[in-house]
């Protein structure tokens, strides 16, 4: 007892000790995490095809002496760096909060703790120094050819992104704060996300159940009017009383689902083109299965010719406007070269290329995935006769690993954030399988050996092709920040086609540079001297226009032929000689 009569033997609670309730809750979190991992392990053990569900790291596909040499010399440095980060908390006098920090504009380090907290500031600065040292190491090797050096630098950047302290729960202050605030529930939710992704063999960018094709995505009204074993042809319902006499036939890439051009009414290029008075047809490619193991380039060219002839016959017109997106644009160029060689070029009144390449000399980072080791791995992965689309998705994601891989690892797994309802990201994860034989042929003949620009080096459907014979009026669109079909590579179309050409440079990249509806008021585009001798000359002459380039394109289309006819009879899907098979978007786009 003291003077006040109170018992001074009662201890004051320690504010740093967790309460019994907190301890019980965290024990519950750990128990639930263990149960989730046990259920996942049991599920994998019972899955006879579990190996196919493993997430794939394309950086490991770059297996050559240069990358092995780099790995051997840099691994110790990174081991020391990681150990250093995790021990910084014990440093007595860390750097001051206002000390210079590497990567001040890096979006990964936006949390205030990276600047105001001396420990995290030190971690951040250390990472910047180590990342720079790693990249510098790749530049110090002598005697490497440009391809080997590019692979080594790609691998270095990939490892630098992977080893960022933001990717580790214990060295990411935002993750720590979220875990404390949610009493561990955020980590538990993130673990659930990760295990679900491991089960499906693919990193999720959005909730897989947030969209349903034909219900809240790919909803522009139309009918499937024709189908083969390789594709379905969709005819969209007109919304204007009159339509342009010359119809539009769109060839999307078969490495993705066609509805990138029909995401929702506000973003849909298809719906917008219909509103402009075009009779719009779109090819929906079938995702490959074992029955398509012998499919080659000739089959895709034949499919394009078949679609062109089907539309011409269905509407009783002599010619069509065409669009080829990415690899379908590459193939459309081959189709036009073949038609020209056969004297049938007048079947196509105009061609528009969306971010397409024919000359692969400057094709960018994707050229690193065409060496012998990668091709051998590709053959192994394609044993069933087709390549699982998840591997191709992983390849594309790896080209922008920081944005498309690690950003989502932190958000989905470490922070336990809810998935955003983003239709573009849903499409990005809706993969398609590729015919193994043709995919390998494409990589070897075009990306590796660049044979398409060598006159008569390649033949399609028995006809040698020469791009110089193409005199069809061409509209060539490129994306300024395109990492799939780089601007300099797309420009090469200007060097190989002989007809009148219009070049347009769009803001943004491979997707957003194309899918940019006028109502959004986003980005910009540049037009200039399409007779310029070089890309630099074009850029020097170009003038910028704010917003979407779509109105510029429809103006170009109208200049080719502005004649209109009533939107009736065969212009209504299924009302002509080609009867409706089913409603758009059809079965093929929904097949796995």
LUMPA-273702 format. One line per field, with one value per residue (C-alpha): z, y, x. Coordinates in nm, 3 decimals. Each point is the difference from the previous one (the first is absolute). Layout:
<rs>
zz Z / ...
yy Y / ...
xx X / ...
</rs>
This chain:
<rs>
zz 0.000 / -0.061 / 0.155 / -0.209 / 0.113 / -0.349 / -0.059 / -0.177 / -0.082 / -0.304 / -0.318 / -0.274 / -0.326 / -0.254 / -0.312 / -0.219 / 0.108 / -0.207 / 0.185 / 0.052 / -0.257 / -0.258 / 0.068 / -0.043 / -0.325 / -0.152 / 0.103 / -0.189 / -0.307 / 0.006 / 0.042 / -0.293 / -0.216 / 0.082 / -0.081 / -0.337 / -0.093 / 0.108 / -0.211 / -0.296 / 0.041 / 0.022 / -0.308 / -0.196 / 0.114 / -0.131 / -0.329 / -0.261 / -0.213 / 0.278 / -0.185 / -0.268 / 0.263 / 0.111 / -0.060 / -0.264 / 0.009 / -0.357 / 0.121 / 0.064 / -0.366 / -0.098 / 0.059 / -0.155 / 0.108 / 0.032 / 0.244 / 0.193 / 0.029 / 0.120 / 0.250 / 0.148 / 0.047 / 0.137 / 0.223 / 0.296 / -0.027 / 0.018 / 0.288 / 0.193 / -0.095 / 0.116 / 0.326 / 0.044 / -0.043 / 0.261 / 0.252 / -0.034 / 0.290 / 0.237 / -0.126 / 0.274 / -0.214 / -0.338 / -0.262 / 0.057 / -0.145 / -0.230 / -0.147 / -0.378 / -0.094 / -0.321 / -0.219 / 0.141 / -0.275 / 0.016 / 0.051 / 0.212 / 0.272 / 0.037 / 0.365 / 0.224 / 0.217 / -0.281 / 0.056 / 0.359 / 0.170 / 0.010 / -0.016 / -0.305 / -0.163 / 0.039 / -0.146 / -0.294 / -0.066 / 0.033 / -0.253 / -0.246 / 0.030 / -0.033 / -0.301 / -0.173 / 0.081 / -0.150 / -0.324 / -0.015 / 0.030 / -0.320 / -0.185 / 0.114 / -0.185 / -0.319 / -0.314 / 0.014 / -0.314 / 0.020 / 0.040 / 0.295 / 0.165 / -0.042 / 0.165 / 0.287 / 0.056 / -0.017 / 0.263 / 0.217 / -0.013 / 0.074 / 0.306 / 0.116 / -0.016 / 0.177 / 0.284 / 0.079 / 0.375 / -0.080 / -0.100 / 0.352 / 0.281 / 0.265 / -0.200 / -0.133 / 0.250 / -0.174 / 0.036 / 0.366 / 0.077 / -0.184 / 0.187 / 0.335 / -0.088 / -0.111 / 0.274 / -0.262 / -0.208 / -0.299 / -0.002 / 0.025 / -0.291 / -0.202 / 0.070 / -0.127 / -0.320 / -0.047 / 0.052 / -0.241 / -0.262 / 0.058 / -0.050 / -0.332 / -0.112 / -0.076 / 0.172 / 0.036 / -0.072 / 0.063 / 0.156 / -0.253 / 0.084 / -0.049 / -0.371 / -0.228 / -0.375 / -0.172 / 0.322 / 0.119 / -0.248 / -0.378 / -0.018 / -0.334 / -0.170 / -0.298 / -0.139 / -0.087 / -0.371 / -0.099 / 0.170 / -0.080 / 0.218 / 0.046 / 0.038 / 0.030 / -0.196 / 0.188 / -0.178 / 0.222 / -0.007 / -0.163 / 0.206 / -0.285 / -0.275 / -0.262 / -0.008 / -0.207 / -0.307 / 0.068 / 0.315 / 0.263 / 0.089 / 0.314 / 0.069 / 0.369 / 0.117 / 0.075 / 0.301 / 0.180 / 0.008 / -0.264 / 0.250 / 0.078 / -0.270 / 0.173 / 0.373 / 0.090 / -0.185 / 0.121 / -0.117 / -0.291 / -0.333 / -0.157 / 0.139 / -0.097 / -0.356 / -0.030 / 0.117 / -0.277 / -0.256 / -0.076 / -0.059 / 0.245 / -0.007 / 0.248 / -0.003 / 0.329 / -0.004 / 0.167 / 0.293 / -0.106 / 0.121 / -0.089 / -0.323 / -0.129 / 0.039 / -0.376 / -0.052 / -0.171 / -0.151 / -0.318 / 0.204 / 0.149 / -0.340 / -0.151 / 0.283 / -0.075 / -0.369 / 0.089 / 0.226 / -0.269 / -0.261 / 0.243 / 0.074 / -0.369 / -0.094 / 0.295 / -0.083 / -0.375 / -0.003 / -0.197 / 0.285 / 0.374 / 0.233 / 0.230 / 0.336 / 0.130 / 0.365 / 0.109 / -0.127 / -0.203 / -0.171 / -0.079 / -0.155 / -0.181 / -0.170 / -0.117 / -0.118 / -0.200 / -0.152 / -0.107 / -0.144 / -0.188 / -0.144 / -0.116 / -0.150 / 0.264 / 0.194 / -0.089 / 0.255 / 0.267 / -0.040 / 0.295 / 0.280 / 0.349 / 0.218 / 0.377 / 0.157 / -0.253 / -0.115 / -0.317 / 0.051 / 0.328 / 0.007 / 0.274 / 0.163 / 0.355 / 0.304 / -0.145 / -0.228 / 0.305 / 0.004 / -0.327 / 0.076 / -0.011 / 0.374 / 0.002 / -0.312 / 0.160 / 0.310 / -0.217 / -0.168 / 0.340 / 0.122 / -0.321 / 0.017 / -0.029 / -0.335 / 0.138 / 0.235 / 0.315 / -0.022 / 0.358 / -0.109 / -0.267 / 0.253 / 0.237 / -0.281 / -0.073 / 0.371 / 0.044 / -0.253 / 0.255 / 0.311 / 0.242 / -0.111 / -0.098 / 0.248 / 0.314 / 0.028 / 0.031 / 0.228 / 0.247 / -0.047 / -0.014 / 0.225 / 0.249 / 0.046 / -0.058 / -0.209 / -0.173 / -0.372 / -0.216 / -0.238 / -0.308 / -0.328 / -0.178 / 0.263 / -0.015 / -0.375 / 0.060 / 0.217 / -0.233 / -0.179 / -0.321 / -0.100 / -0.307 / -0.265 / 0.081 / -0.352 / -0.128 / 0.311 / -0.035 / -0.373 / 0.072 / 0.248 / -0.223 / -0.343 / 0.106 / 0.337 / -0.031 / -0.372 / -0.115 / -0.326 / -0.067 / -0.139 / -0.228 / -0.332 / -0.081 / 0.301 / 0.141 / -0.173 / 0.114 / -0.158 / -0.261 / -0.105 / 0.071 / 0.167 / -0.062 / 0.213 / -0.268 / -0.214 / 0.249 / -0.148 / 0.218 / 0.174 / 0.355 / 0.331 / 0.244 / 0.370 / 0.259 / 0.376 / 0.135 / 0.309 / -0.153 / 0.156 / -0.209 / -0.346 / 0.044 / -0.193 / -0.201 / -0.103 / -0.107 / -0.206 / -0.221 / -0.167 / -0.168 / -0.160 / -0.146 / -0.135 / -0.344 / 0.014 / 0.154 / 0.373 / 0.294 / 0.323 / 0.336 / 0.335 / 0.299 / 0.360 / 0.248 / -0.089 / -0.157 / 0.148 / 0.133 / -0.313 / -0.206 / 0.237 / 0.052 / -0.055 / -0.083 / 0.295 / 0.245 / -0.107 / 0.073 / -0.152 / -0.337 / -0.346 / -0.253 / -0.376 / -0.234 / -0.330 / -0.090 / -0.287 / 0.247 / -0.065 / 0.364 / 0.326 / 0.135 / -0.299 / 0.059 / 0.368 / -0.091 / -0.234 / 0.225 / 0.170 / 0.316 / 0.040 / 0.341 / 0.054 / -0.201 / -0.349 / -0.093 / -0.166 / -0.215 / -0.109 / -0.092 / -0.205 / -0.187 / -0.055 / -0.137 / -0.245 / -0.151 / -0.082 / 0.162 / -0.182 / 0.228 / -0.032 / 0.219 / 0.303 / -0.095 / -0.155 / 0.022 / 0.198 / 0.293 / 0.155 / -0.102 / -0.244 / -0.314 / -0.156 / 0.309 / 0.279 / 0.366 / 0.181 / 0.347 / 0.176 / 0.035 / 0.149 / -0.090 / 0.146 / -0.107 / 0.216 / 0.308 / -0.056 / 0.222
yy 0.000 / 0.362 / 0.329 / 0.007 / -0.345 / -0.156 / -0.322 / 0.102 / -0.362 / 0.008 / 0.021 / 0.252 / -0.180 / -0.006 / 0.185 / -0.200 / -0.337 / -0.138 / -0.051 / -0.351 / 0.082 / 0.103 / -0.313 / -0.217 / 0.175 / -0.034 / -0.366 / -0.039 / 0.172 / -0.233 / -0.303 / 0.100 / 0.063 / -0.344 / -0.156 / 0.180 / -0.119 / -0.355 / -0.004 / 0.135 / -0.265 / -0.276 / 0.134 / 0.002 / -0.353 / -0.120 / 0.187 / -0.226 / 0.301 / 0.214 / 0.073 / 0.192 / 0.238 / 0.127 / 0.368 / 0.051 / 0.249 / 0.094 / 0.157 / -0.355 / -0.085 / 0.214 / -0.274 / 0.075 / 0.038 / 0.378 / -0.005 / -0.287 / 0.197 / 0.304 / -0.207 / -0.154 / 0.337 / 0.184 / -0.256 / 0.060 / 0.375 / -0.044 / -0.246 / 0.256 / 0.275 / -0.187 / -0.094 / 0.363 / 0.125 / -0.237 / 0.099 / 0.377 / 0.022 / -0.073 / 0.286 / 0.255 / 0.312 / -0.038 / 0.270 / 0.315 / 0.011 / 0.289 / -0.169 / -0.054 / -0.313 / -0.197 / -0.025 / 0.305 / -0.017 / -0.376 / -0.080 / -0.301 / 0.231 / 0.248 / -0.084 / 0.282 / -0.249 / -0.053 / 0.361 / 0.091 / -0.324 / -0.025 / -0.380 / -0.024 / 0.291 / -0.198 / -0.312 / 0.199 / 0.163 / -0.331 / -0.160 / 0.282 / -0.036 / -0.379 / 0.015 / 0.247 / -0.217 / -0.302 / 0.181 / 0.142 / -0.353 / -0.099 / 0.279 / -0.102 / -0.329 / 0.018 / -0.206 / -0.053 / 0.032 / 0.242 / -0.281 / -0.157 / 0.338 / 0.079 / -0.330 / 0.064 / 0.348 / -0.131 / -0.262 / 0.263 / 0.230 / -0.291 / -0.098 / 0.361 / 0.030 / -0.332 / 0.088 / 0.337 / 0.041 / 0.096 / -0.364 / -0.126 / 0.034 / 0.072 / 0.280 / 0.172 / 0.254 / 0.018 / -0.377 / 0.012 / 0.281 / -0.176 / -0.324 / 0.181 / 0.195 / -0.313 / -0.218 / -0.235 / -0.039 / 0.173 / -0.260 / -0.278 / 0.141 / 0.038 / -0.360 / -0.109 / 0.199 / -0.155 / -0.357 / 0.052 / 0.127 / -0.292 / -0.237 / 0.155 / 0.045 / 0.369 / 0.334 / 0.167 / 0.371 / 0.010 / -0.217 / -0.282 / 0.000 / 0.375 / -0.029 / -0.237 / 0.011 / 0.086 / 0.128 / 0.303 / -0.013 / -0.059 / 0.100 / 0.183 / -0.160 / -0.223 / -0.353 / -0.268 / -0.059 / -0.231 / -0.237 / -0.237 / -0.216 / 0.303 / 0.302 / 0.142 / 0.305 / 0.251 / 0.254 / 0.289 / 0.156 / 0.347 / 0.295 / 0.251 / 0.020 / -0.002 / -0.170 / 0.046 / -0.223 / -0.146 / -0.218 / -0.027 / -0.334 / -0.008 / -0.265 / 0.004 / -0.189 / -0.369 / 0.023 / 0.190 / 0.006 / 0.227 / 0.202 / 0.234 / 0.198 / -0.050 / 0.037 / 0.197 / 0.252 / 0.295 / -0.150 / -0.217 / 0.075 / -0.240 / 0.185 / 0.335 / -0.115 / -0.122 / 0.343 / 0.160 / -0.186 / -0.289 / -0.357 / -0.165 / -0.360 / -0.149 / -0.329 / -0.194 / -0.250 / -0.338 / -0.069 / -0.283 / -0.356 / -0.331 / -0.023 / 0.310 / -0.133 / 0.016 / 0.352 / 0.228 / 0.349 / -0.114 / -0.088 / 0.349 / 0.163 / -0.230 / 0.097 / 0.369 / -0.056 / -0.208 / 0.276 / 0.265 / -0.209 / -0.086 / 0.366 / 0.094 / -0.275 / 0.061 / 0.370 / -0.033 / 0.254 / -0.010 / 0.101 / 0.055 / 0.227 / -0.201 / 0.046 / -0.222 / 0.033 / -0.108 / -0.353 / -0.004 / 0.314 / -0.176 / -0.285 / 0.243 / 0.147 / -0.351 / -0.052 / 0.323 / -0.091 / -0.336 / 0.156 / 0.252 / -0.274 / -0.183 / 0.311 / 0.011 / 0.310 / 0.181 / -0.213 / 0.235 / 0.371 / 0.112 / -0.143 / 0.142 / -0.131 / 0.029 / -0.026 / -0.264 / -0.101 / -0.155 / 0.086 / -0.145 / 0.141 / 0.248 / -0.210 / 0.071 / -0.225 / -0.278 / -0.086 / -0.141 / -0.288 / -0.157 / -0.164 / -0.375 / -0.052 / 0.177 / -0.183 / -0.332 / 0.092 / 0.110 / -0.339 / -0.170 / 0.221 / -0.061 / -0.379 / -0.027 / 0.183 / 0.342 / 0.254 / 0.079 / 0.369 / 0.060 / -0.030 / 0.265 / 0.225 / -0.045 / 0.098 / 0.322 / 0.081 / -0.047 / 0.274 / 0.240 / -0.203 / 0.291 / 0.113 / -0.329 / -0.243 / 0.154 / 0.280 / -0.263 / -0.225 / 0.290 / 0.108 / -0.342 / -0.212 / 0.231 / 0.272 / -0.228 / 0.259 / -0.076 / -0.062 / 0.298 / -0.050 / 0.089 / -0.151 / 0.056 / -0.199 / -0.274 / -0.026 / -0.006 / -0.310 / -0.175 / -0.198 / -0.201 / -0.305 / 0.012 / -0.268 / -0.131 / -0.054 / 0.340 / 0.186 / -0.143 / 0.076 / 0.358 / 0.053 / -0.157 / 0.136 / 0.348 / 0.101 / -0.186 / -0.017 / 0.304 / -0.173 / 0.185 / 0.302 / -0.212 / -0.015 / -0.353 / -0.151 / -0.117 / -0.153 / -0.020 / -0.232 / -0.087 / 0.360 / 0.180 / 0.335 / 0.336 / 0.288 / 0.247 / -0.123 / 0.132 / 0.314 / 0.001 / 0.338 / -0.046 / 0.177 / -0.086 / 0.069 / -0.032 / 0.061 / 0.236 / -0.216 / -0.340 / -0.272 / -0.285 / 0.157 / 0.286 / 0.320 / -0.033 / -0.351 / 0.093 / 0.288 / -0.252 / -0.075 / 0.336 / -0.131 / -0.321 / 0.083 / 0.160 / 0.154 / 0.331 / 0.000 / 0.210 / -0.029 / 0.098 / -0.001 / -0.047 / 0.080 / -0.289 / -0.361 / -0.326 / -0.005 / 0.346 / 0.154 / -0.191 / -0.016 / 0.374 / 0.104 / 0.366 / 0.049 / -0.078 / 0.307 / -0.176 / 0.001 / 0.154 / -0.086 / 0.138 / 0.033 / 0.124 / -0.060 / -0.360 / 0.023 / 0.067 / -0.209 / -0.094 / -0.017 / 0.288 / 0.211 / -0.087 / 0.093 / 0.329 / 0.085 / -0.128 / 0.209 / -0.107 / -0.030 / -0.059 / -0.295 / -0.311 / -0.073 / -0.195 / 0.304 / 0.049 / -0.363 / 0.009 / 0.312 / -0.195 / -0.290 / 0.236 / 0.142 / -0.344 / -0.027 / 0.200 / -0.167 / -0.114 / -0.243 / -0.078 / -0.221 / -0.280 / -0.346 / -0.168 / 0.297 / -0.135 / -0.299 / -0.328 / 0.159 / -0.070 / -0.319 / -0.065 / -0.097 / 0.057 / -0.287 / 0.155 / 0.335 / 0.194 / -0.039 / -0.370 / -0.324 / 0.018 / 0.302 / -0.186 / -0.319 / -0.060
xx 0.000 / 0.110 / -0.113 / -0.315 / -0.100 / 0.051 / 0.189 / 0.325 / 0.083 / -0.238 / 0.212 / -0.075 / -0.095 / 0.282 / -0.125 / 0.239 / -0.134 / -0.289 / -0.323 / -0.135 / -0.268 / 0.265 / 0.204 / -0.307 / -0.090 / 0.351 / 0.005 / -0.328 / 0.150 / 0.302 / -0.224 / -0.220 / 0.307 / 0.134 / -0.337 / -0.014 / 0.349 / -0.081 / -0.316 / 0.195 / 0.272 / -0.259 / -0.176 / 0.324 / 0.083 / -0.336 / 0.040 / 0.154 / 0.092 / 0.143 / 0.323 / -0.187 / -0.135 / 0.340 / 0.063 / 0.263 / 0.288 / 0.098 / 0.324 / 0.123 / -0.060 / 0.301 / 0.253 / 0.338 / 0.365 / -0.028 / -0.289 / 0.160 / 0.324 / -0.190 / -0.198 / 0.312 / 0.171 / -0.302 / -0.172 / 0.233 / -0.052 / -0.376 / 0.016 / 0.199 / -0.243 / -0.309 / 0.168 / 0.097 / -0.358 / -0.136 / 0.268 / -0.033 / -0.244 / 0.287 / 0.216 / 0.053 / 0.032 / -0.170 / 0.010 / -0.198 / -0.352 / 0.089 / 0.307 / 0.003 / -0.191 / 0.027 / -0.312 / -0.177 / -0.266 / -0.046 / -0.371 / 0.090 / 0.130 / -0.285 / -0.074 / 0.129 / 0.192 / 0.250 / 0.111 / -0.084 / 0.106 / 0.382 / 0.000 / -0.225 / 0.182 / 0.321 / -0.160 / -0.125 / 0.335 / 0.181 / -0.233 / 0.058 / 0.375 / -0.008 / -0.235 / 0.228 / 0.303 / -0.174 / -0.083 / 0.353 / 0.138 / -0.179 / 0.179 / 0.347 / 0.022 / 0.200 / -0.028 / -0.377 / -0.209 / -0.298 / -0.254 / 0.184 / 0.045 / -0.370 / -0.094 / 0.236 / -0.138 / -0.357 / 0.080 / 0.171 / -0.301 / -0.232 / 0.200 / 0.026 / -0.377 / -0.048 / 0.240 / -0.158 / -0.064 / -0.357 / -0.058 / 0.077 / -0.252 / 0.265 / 0.164 / -0.311 / -0.138 / -0.337 / -0.044 / 0.100 / -0.245 / -0.281 / 0.067 / -0.007 / -0.315 / -0.187 / 0.148 / 0.147 / -0.315 / 0.165 / 0.278 / -0.254 / -0.198 / 0.318 / 0.095 / -0.341 / 0.057 / 0.344 / -0.117 / -0.290 / 0.245 / 0.235 / -0.291 / -0.098 / 0.361 / -0.032 / 0.042 / -0.340 / -0.031 / -0.374 / -0.267 / -0.053 / -0.370 / -0.050 / -0.079 / -0.182 / 0.052 / -0.324 / -0.159 / 0.198 / 0.288 / -0.003 / -0.367 / -0.036 / -0.305 / 0.069 / -0.011 / 0.250 / -0.072 / 0.285 / 0.242 / 0.284 / 0.222 / 0.227 / -0.227 / -0.350 / -0.113 / -0.215 / -0.221 / -0.112 / -0.345 / -0.010 / -0.120 / -0.032 / -0.262 / 0.274 / 0.338 / 0.311 / -0.014 / 0.344 / -0.006 / 0.273 / 0.161 / 0.216 / 0.266 / 0.102 / 0.310 / -0.057 / 0.230 / -0.279 / -0.380 / -0.155 / -0.202 / 0.287 / -0.181 / -0.337 / 0.064 / -0.312 / -0.221 / 0.208 / 0.332 / -0.108 / 0.166 / -0.250 / -0.303 / 0.151 / 0.073 / -0.360 / -0.119 / 0.206 / -0.208 / 0.233 / -0.116 / 0.238 / 0.121 / 0.247 / 0.186 / -0.002 / 0.286 / -0.028 / 0.231 / 0.231 / -0.037 / 0.167 / -0.201 / 0.183 / 0.353 / 0.068 / -0.140 / 0.253 / 0.015 / -0.172 / -0.307 / -0.026 / 0.054 / -0.263 / -0.236 / 0.051 / -0.069 / -0.306 / -0.133 / 0.058 / -0.180 / -0.282 / -0.073 / 0.021 / -0.245 / -0.235 / -0.039 / 0.055 / 0.283 / 0.325 / 0.232 / 0.034 / 0.191 / 0.226 / 0.171 / 0.281 / 0.102 / 0.350 / 0.082 / -0.322 / 0.129 / 0.326 / -0.199 / -0.231 / 0.307 / 0.092 / -0.358 / 0.008 / 0.337 / -0.139 / -0.317 / 0.213 / 0.217 / -0.315 / -0.159 / -0.276 / 0.106 / -0.323 / -0.186 / 0.134 / -0.071 / 0.213 / 0.208 / 0.051 / 0.279 / -0.037 / 0.350 / 0.110 / 0.348 / 0.139 / 0.368 / 0.124 / 0.352 / -0.101 / -0.273 / 0.118 / 0.027 / -0.214 / 0.292 / 0.175 / -0.248 / 0.111 / 0.335 / 0.060 / -0.048 / -0.335 / -0.118 / 0.094 / -0.196 / -0.291 / -0.004 / -0.007 / -0.286 / -0.193 / 0.005 / -0.383 / 0.020 / -0.082 / 0.156 / -0.197 / -0.093 / 0.113 / 0.363 / -0.047 / -0.173 / 0.293 / 0.239 / -0.186 / -0.032 / 0.375 / 0.070 / -0.148 / 0.065 / -0.003 / -0.348 / -0.164 / 0.153 / 0.150 / -0.251 / -0.272 / 0.204 / 0.015 / -0.360 / -0.166 / 0.221 / 0.173 / -0.262 / -0.298 / -0.180 / -0.326 / 0.033 / -0.095 / -0.297 / 0.207 / -0.118 / 0.331 / 0.188 / -0.263 / 0.059 / 0.375 / -0.039 / -0.246 / 0.268 / -0.020 / 0.203 / 0.224 / 0.058 / 0.346 / 0.130 / -0.107 / 0.115 / 0.350 / 0.001 / -0.104 / 0.282 / 0.265 / -0.096 / -0.105 / 0.150 / 0.328 / 0.075 / -0.206 / -0.090 / -0.323 / 0.185 / 0.217 / -0.189 / -0.121 / 0.178 / -0.334 / -0.300 / -0.361 / -0.253 / 0.260 / 0.064 / 0.332 / -0.067 / 0.161 / -0.126 / 0.105 / -0.289 / -0.257 / -0.157 / -0.312 / -0.049 / 0.131 / -0.061 / 0.278 / -0.054 / 0.276 / 0.016 / 0.262 / 0.067 / -0.073 / 0.221 / -0.148 / 0.028 / 0.250 / -0.060 / 0.323 / -0.100 / -0.354 / 0.139 / 0.180 / -0.337 / 0.050 / 0.319 / -0.143 / -0.348 / -0.035 / -0.348 / -0.112 / 0.070 / -0.115 / 0.195 / -0.149 / 0.178 / -0.230 / 0.074 / 0.041 / 0.078 / -0.108 / -0.351 / -0.091 / 0.149 / -0.256 / -0.297 / -0.046 / -0.363 / -0.066 / -0.236 / 0.281 / 0.197 / 0.330 / 0.347 / 0.081 / 0.126 / 0.243 / -0.033 / 0.266 / 0.175 / -0.081 / 0.249 / 0.282 / 0.309 / 0.054 / -0.191 / 0.207 / -0.103 / -0.364 / 0.022 / 0.166 / -0.287 / -0.280 / -0.265 / -0.181 / -0.376 / -0.156 / -0.233 / -0.086 / 0.130 / -0.315 / -0.171 / 0.310 / -0.020 / -0.371 / 0.072 / 0.269 / -0.244 / -0.266 / 0.252 / 0.044 / -0.373 / -0.281 / -0.291 / -0.284 / -0.289 / -0.304 / 0.072 / -0.238 / -0.003 / 0.341 / 0.131 / -0.203 / 0.185 / -0.163 / -0.246 / 0.199 / 0.129 / 0.214 / -0.238 / 0.071 / 0.169 / -0.014 / 0.010 / 0.322 / 0.254 / -0.031 / 0.134 / 0.364 / 0.084 / -0.125 / 0.196 / 0.302
</rs>
